[in-house]
Amino acid sequence: QVQLVESGGGLVQAGGSLRLSCAASGRTFSRYAMAWFRQAPGKEREFVTGISWSDGSTRYADSVKGRFTISRDNARNTVYLQMSSLKPEDTAVYYCAATNFGIGTTRGAYTNWGQGTQVTVSS
């Protein structure tokens, strides 16, 4: 098990950038695939991006490809989400998630979740 704590959310204008961080506790962080999900008001939680533990391979939702970048620093037990060219439709609570298995794109694929951090993009 790992405990996850997100930070870095806030209010930004459209076209701006933000970097989210997810700090994990636990000695086996490097063995977890990590992902970011988001949930807008009235909508289902959706997969944004994920990164494997083994080879650093990544997956992105089509809606964020070319704008968002996920990375991880196993020495710091931290995963990052660099968001650029933000749009109002990116407004959501962003959640960090971890799994012992490969990158999944469904909520059920992850067993560990953070509390979320709010990202608001104004037009």
Secondary structure by P-SEA (a helix, b strand, c coil): cbbbbbcbbbbbcccbbbbbbbbbbcccccccccbbbbbccccccccccccccccccccccccccccbbbbbcccccbbbbbbcccccccccbbbbbbbccccccccccccccccbbbbbbcc
